[in-house]
Amino acid sequence: MQIDKMNLLLQTFRLNQIKKINDWKKINVSTKIDLMGKKPKKYSELRITSGSTGKPLYIFYSADAVNAFIKRTVISLELSGITTNDVVLNMFSYGHYIPGSMYERACALMGTAILPLGTPNTYPREKIIDVILDLKPTVWLSVPSYTLQLLEIVQNTDKSALPKKVIVAGEKLLNTYVNC
């Protein structure tokens, strides 16, 4: 079952076609220039970049693209061992950072409980800790640095509230963050 899901991911990105270095040229890649100034007549969602490298970009997604994101996210969660028995604490931001809403929708599709506490539902850290201690979510989704801060607090407060899984993204997990 997991092999089938992994193969589906590879097929989705056509990575199963990569046999030698020149095969990478077959993969279509959009550049920032490709995306600038292109507004399709029909789209399902719009994401706006932060503009950190200049003017913000508008990224338009078709309904098929959004559904593909959600489907891949479901596969990713399932391959991570997340099931309907889990309670997921989603601390990823929403808005221009796509994982927040994709994880929420994927969990809903899977029938897995989700606590969406990321932006725009930003809660102070104390309230997040209260939710963790009260509801004891089994999976946390967040950026590494924030996750490590919360783990340290929960470790010193109530070890029974520690998650069984953590999924991090959005920044490097530096060696200085963990004891290696």
N, C-alpha and C positions, 0 to 999 in steps of 0.2 A: 504494500500500500504506500509506504513512504517512498519507495523507489519510483512508483508511478507518479507521485506528486513532484518529486525532484525532476523527473524527465519532462513533466509538463512545464515546469519553470524553465528548464533548458530550452525546450521547444519554443516557448513564448518569446524568449530573447534570441532564438535561433543559435544558441551557443552549442547545440548538438552538431552544428555544421562546421564548427571550428576543428580542423584536423591539422592545419599547418599555419604558420604565421601570416601568410598572404590571405588566408580565409577571413581574417578580421576586416579586410577591405569590403567584404560583402555585407557587413552590418551597417545599416543606415543610422547615421548619427546626426542629430540636429545641433548646430552651433548657435551661439548667442545671436550672431548676425542673421542666421536663418529665421530666428524667431522675431526679430525686431520689425515692428510695423505691419505684421501680418495679422489681420483680424478676419477670421472665417465668418461666413454668413450665418452658420449655425454652430452652436457650441453648447455644451452642457454645464461646464464649470469654468471659472476664471480664477487663476491664482496670480498674485502680483508679487514679484520679487522685492526684496528690501531695497534694492538700488545701491547696495554697498559698493559696487564697482562703477557707479555712474547713475544713469537714469533707470528707474525701475522698469522691468519688462512685464508685459502682460502675457501670461501663458494660458492659452485656451485649450480646453480638453473636450473632446467629443464624448458622447454618452458611452460609446464603446471603450474609449480610453479609461474613463472613470470605472466602468464595470471591470475592466481588465486589472486596474490597480487593486480594486476590492478583492477580486478573485485571487490575485497573487498574494495579497496580504492574508487572506484566509489560509492559503497553502502554507505560507510562512509561519503562521500561528500554529497550525496543525503539526507541521514538521518540528516545531519547538515543543510539542507535547501539550499544548494548551487545549482544554476541552470544555464542555459545558459544565463541568464540575468546578471550574475556576471562577474567580472574581478578579477582573482585571482593573487595576488602577492606572488610568491613562493620564499622564502628566505632560504629554507632548502638547505643544501649542497647536492651535488651529489657525485658520486664516491662510497666510501664504506658505506655511510649512505643512506640507500635505500629510505626513504620517498621522497627525492628531485625528483628523476626520476619517482617514482610511482605516485606522485601527478600530475606531468606534463602529464604523459601518461593517467591518469584517466581523467583529464580535457579535453585532446584532444579527448578522446573517448566519453565524454559527450557533446562535442561541446561548452565547456566553455572556454572563453579566459583566457590565462595564461601568466604571465610575469615571466619567469624563471631567477631570478637574484641571485640565490644561487651559491655556488661554483660548477663548475669552473668559473662561470660567476660572480665572486665576484666583487662587486662594492663598492667603498668607501661609507660611510654612507651619505655623502652629495649628491651623485648621486642617491642613493635610495630615499632620501627625495625629490629630484627634480622629480623623476618618480612618486612618490606618489602624489605630489602637481599637476603635469601635468595631470596624467591619472586617479587619484582618484580610485584606485582599491577597490572593495567592500569587498574583503576577503584577509586577510594576513595569510600566513603560515610561521612560524619561531619558534625559541626557545624563551621561555618566557622572559629571561633577555634582549635580543636584541629588542624584540617586545615592551616591556615596555619603553625602551629608545626612540624608534621611535614614539610611541604613545605620549609621553610627548612633543617631538619636534613638532609633527603635531598639537597637542592640542593647543600649544602656537603660531602656525603659521597660520593654516587655518583649522578650525574645520570642514569645509565641506569636507575635504579630509580624515577624520577619517573613518576607515572601519566599515561596519555593522557587520562583523564577523571576529574573529581571531581564528585560530587553532594553538595550540602550542604543541610541543613535543621535546624530546631530552634532557630535563633536568627538574628537579623538579621546580614547580612553588611554591616558598617559600612564607610563610606568610609575610616575610620581604619585598617581592616585591610589595605587594599590601596593601592597607588600609583595614584592616579587622574590 
